[in-house]
Amino acid sequence: MQAAQTIVFLIEAYLGVGLVVAAIFIIFGIERVEPYAKGSLGFRPLLIPGLTLLWPLVLWRWWVLETGRG
């Protein structure tokens, strides 16, 4: 039972961090990563599920583009 609770907690923590990253990325980062996203607010909520699940990749890609290493 303890292992199951630990797994559920880790999944909840991962998704919680993902939601925070998704919110920050949608507000501040989307226009820097994708310039054509400027002014188009209708599709941003559609990105939340993918950003939530793939938040490590999103952060890495955002960091690469911001630092000019890519």
N, C-alpha and C positions, 0 to 999 in steps of 0.2 A: 504494500500500500504506500509506503514511503517513497518508493521509486516513482510510482505513478504521480504522486503529488509533486515531486521534484520536476518531472518532465512537464507537467501542466504549468507549473510556475515558470519554468524556463521559456516555454512557448508564449505565455502571457507577457513575460518581460520582453521577449524579442518583438512581439507585435506592438507592445506599448512604445518601445523605442522607435519602431517603424512608423507609428502614427505621428510621433513628434517630428521625426525626420521628414515625413511626407508633408506635414503642415509647414515646416520651415522652408522646405524646398519649393513648395507651391507658392509661398508668399515671396521669398527672396531669390531663389535660385533658378527657377524655370527659364526666366528671360535671359539669364547669363549662359545657360547651357544650350538653349534653343531660342535664337533671336526671333524666329517667326512666331513664337508664342506671345509676343508682346501684344497686349490689347485683347486677346481672345480668352475670355474668362469662362466660357461655357464648357470647355473640355477639361479644365483643371480638376474638377471633382472626379472625373472619370479616371484620373491617374492615381488616385489614393490607394486602391487595392494593390496595384502593381508596385507602387513606391513603398507601401507598407511591407510587402514581402521581400522586396529586393533592396532594402535600404542600405546594406553594406556596399553593394555595387553602385548605387546612386551617390553615396558619399565619396567613394573612390573616384568615380568619373567626374564629379563636381570638383574635387580637389585637384585632379589632373588638369582640368580645363582652367581652373583659377590660377594655378601655379605655372602654367605654360609648359608643362613637361610632356604633353601629349602630342 
